Amino acid sequence: MIKLQEGAIKHLKELTDKHNKPYVRLSIKGGGCAGFGYVWTFEKQPSDKDFVIDNLLLVDKIFEMYLLGMELDYKHEIFGSQFVFKNPKAKSSCGCGTSFSI
């Protein structure tokens, strides 16, 4: 469903260790500059409605149509680091890369 690149895996593991939760959840909500936004939370366990990706990332199956085929990476840069979303379902995205339209 979602392919995690090495940078994303490393950063997600750092976040789960820091927040003492074994999973990070990626959700979608309406809003943001382009119509939909990515939302992050931490979880203790997956539900039966979740895709579990690399035993690290949880995504509720209701978001499959928005995220199918997406690649997620994390880039470290001098003036700021961020997740990089390569979402083939997105028709457009905002300049900051955290919201998109379908």
Buried (B, 14 or more C-beta within 10 A) or exposed (E): BBEBBEBBBEBBBEBBEEEEBBBBBBBBEEEBBBBBBBEEEBBEEBEEEBBBBEEBBBBBEEBEEBBEEBBBBBEEEEEEEBBBBEBEBBEEBBEEBBBBBE
